[in-house]
Amino acid sequence: MSEMTAADRALRWRGINHLAMVTPDMDTTVRFYHGVLGMRLVGTIGVGPMRHYFFEMGQGTTIAFFEWAGTEIETYAKPAGIPPDFPAQFDHISFDLPDADALVQLQERLRAHDVEVTDEVDHGFLRSIYFTDPHGVALEATYWVVDPTGRPADPADERLFSDTNPVPAVAEILATGTTDWHGSTVLVDEGADPA
C-alpha cells in the first residue's frame, strides 16, 4: 500500500456552513437580515426556550442566530478592526459580494433603510464597506479585487502577501507546505450543543 500524499490528506472544505451568533431579539434579527440585507430565511429550529434561525449567504453558507427565551443577553458595540478593551474572541463578519457594483448596490440599500454605512475602503486585494446590525454586531461587505481563493498560494505576490514580518508558522508553510507543530485544545463544556 502506498503512502498518502499531502493532497490525499487535505480536507475538502467548502466554506462556512454557518456562523453561530447570539441575538437578544430574534424578531428584530429576522427583520434586519431578511428585510434589510435580503438574506433568505432558510431554516428555523425551536426547542423549548431556544430558537436557532438560519439565513442564506450563498450556496451552502448561512449565518445563524441563537435566542433563548427569558435570558438577558448583553449586547456590545465594537467597530470592526479596532482592538477591544474587554475580553473578546470575535471582531466582525464580512459577507462576500461578487463585484464593485454589488458593493455600491448594498451601500445604497443600507442607506435607503436608514442603516449607517461607511464609504468604500480599499484594502488592496479587497474592497469593503462597514456597518452594524441592530444589536451592535460589526458587519462588513467585501468583494475580491484579486481573489486568492481556489488557486495555489503565491507568497511572492506582494498584493496578497504584504506582511513583511510574518509569524513563524508562515515560514514553516513556505519551507515545507505545513506547520511543524500545533496546539491542543479541550472542550469548554462537554454538554454544550455542538450546533
N, C-alpha and C positions, 0 to 999 in steps of 0.2 A: 504494500500500500504506500503510495507516495505521500510526502509531507504536504500539509496545506500551505498555500501561499498567503501572503498578507491580503491579496484581493479576495481569496476564498473566505477569509475570516471576517472581512468587512461587513458590518451590519448594513442593511439596506434601508436607511432612514428615508422617509417620505415627507418629512416636515413635522409640524406640530399637530397632534391630534386635537388637543385642547389645552388652553391655558386655564387653570382653575383659579378664579378670583373670588373675592368675597364682596357682597353688597349688603347694605343695611336696608335696602328698599328695592325689591325685585320689580315692582311695577314701574318705578322711575327708570330702572336699568333697562327694561324692555322698551320703554318709550324712547330712550336715547339711542341704544344700539340698533334697534329695528327702525324706529321712526325717524331719527336724525341721521344716523350713519348708513341706514339702508341695508343692514345685515339681516339676512333671513333668520328667523327663529326656527331652528330645525329639530329641537328636541326639548322635552321638559321631563324632569323626574321630580316627584313629590312623595316623600316617605316621612310620615309623622310630621314633626315640626320643620323638616328640611326640604328645601327646594333646590334644584340644580338645573339651570336652563342653559341651552347651547345655541350660539349664534354662528352661522357660517361666514367664514372669511375667505374661503376659496375651497377648491376640491379637496375634501378630506381634512380641512383645517377649520377649527372652531375656537371661539373664546367662550368660556362657560363661567357662570356665577353661582355661588352658594348663597342662600339666605336661610337663616334659622329663626323661626318664629319665637318671639319672646326673649331674644338675645340682643343685648345692647352691643352694637358694633361701632367702635370709634373709627372715624374716618380721619384722614390727614391729607394735606395738600403739600406736594413737593415738586418743584419744577424739574423737568427732565434734565439729566446730566449734571445737576448741582448736588454736591455732597450733602447728605442729611445730617442734622445734629441730633439724631435719635437712632436706635438700633433699626437696621433695615436689611432686607435681602432682595429688595425689588427697587428698580428705578423707574422704568416706563415700558410700555408696549408699543412697538412700531408695526403698523399694518402696511403690507406691501401693495403698491399700485403699479400698473403697467407702464406709465409714462408721465411726462410733464403735463399733458392735457388733463389726465385724470387727477393729478395733484391740484391743478387750478380749479377743476370742477368741484372737488371735495371742499376746497377752501371757500369757494363761493357758496356751496350748500351749507357749510357750517355757519358762515356769516348770515345767510338767509334765515337760519334757525336761531339767531342771536347767541351763537357759541363763539367766544373769543378765540382767535387763532393767530398764529404768528405769520409773518411774511415767509417766503421760501428761504430755507437755509441751505447753502451749498457746502456739503461735506467732502467734496472731491469726487469720489466714486459713487456717491448717492446724494440725493436732494430730498429735503423734508419740510413738513410743516408740523407745528406742535399745538396741542390743545388739551383740555381735560374733560373727563366725564363728569356727571353731576355730583359724584361722590369724591372728587379730587384725584382720581387715578390719572397720572400723566400719560398722555397718548401722543403718538407720532404717526404720520403717514409718510411713506417713503417710496421713491422709485429709484431703481439702479440706473446710474449713468453708464457705469461699467459693471456688468453683472459677473461677480466672481464665482457664482454657483454653477454646478453642472459641468465643470471643466477642470482640468488639472490646475492646482495652485501654482502660481509663478512668483516666488519670492523676489525675483529680480524686477518685477513690475512695481515700481515705486508709487504708482497710482493706488495700488491696493495694499502694499506692504510699506508703510511710511514710518513706522516706529523705528527710530534709529538706535534704540536701546531696548530691544525686546527681552522678555523674560527668558530664563534658561530653557524652558520647555520648547520654545520656538527653535533654538539652536539644535536641540536634540531631534526635533522633527525634520529640520533641514538636513541633518547629517545622516539619520538612519530611517526616516519615514515614520517614526513613532517616538513616544516619550520613554525615557529609561525607567521611570517609576511612576506610581500613582498613589494617592492616599486611600485609606479605607474609611468606610462610613458605617454608621449604625442607625437604625430606625429610631425616630423620636418617640413614637408610641405605636407598639405593635397592634393596638386596637383601632388605629386610625383607618378611615375609609381610603383605600388606595386610589379611588377615582380622582 
